[in-house]
């Protein structure tokens, strides 16, 4: 996959992976029209192959607060921007997310 990486080496924001979007809409009751306006940042989950920790945020909300989200770690300093957080496995297409805000 080709996406920009931040100074930390983690990928920058991109569209939520399909398993993550599906989990948010079908299990957590997220709005199917809004989910694709959100962005996701990920990092490899330690000790688990093909599994990534994921945070989903609204880039418009971050922008309105003049916060630049560069990678997964950027949201550690701004937990109020995290709408959903969890993990997904790209091989099995399994995801487990929870609503944060």
Buried (B, 14 or more C-beta within 10 A) or exposed (E): EEEEEBEEEBBBBEBBBEBBBBBBBEEBEBEEEEBEEBBBBBBBBEEEEEBBBBBBBBBEBBEEEEBEBBBBBBBEEBEEBBBBBBBBBBEEEEBEBEBBE
